[in-house]
Amino acid sequence: MRRVNEAVREVLSEAVGELKDPRVGFVTVTGVQTSADLRHARVFVSVLGSARKRQQSLTALESAHGVLQARIARELRMKRTPQLAFEYDPTVERGVRMTQLIDELAPPHDEP
């Protein structure tokens, strides 16, 4: 399943970058979880920008799911093409916030 998830992630990463919808902002596909029967795939995405931009991007991805599924069907030889569901992945944002907090707490050190 790990290979299937990674293959789907790679195809989607490329395909999302080629979408013409102006609502799709700077989106990164961070992971995919495909069900064992290959009927469903949860696609985790990170979106750079405000909460409004994030919502617009998720809406655009949902409306483009047919195009994205067709791309998966064309590029990957699978028994089934999974139904895609997009979810926001907060881990990138959380990581940036943690880095900021660490930088605030770390004592400043002088450069020689």
Beta strands, then each sheet from edge to edge (+ up, - down):
strand 1: 26-34
strand 2: 40-48
strand 3: 83-88
sheet 1: 1+ 2- 3-
end
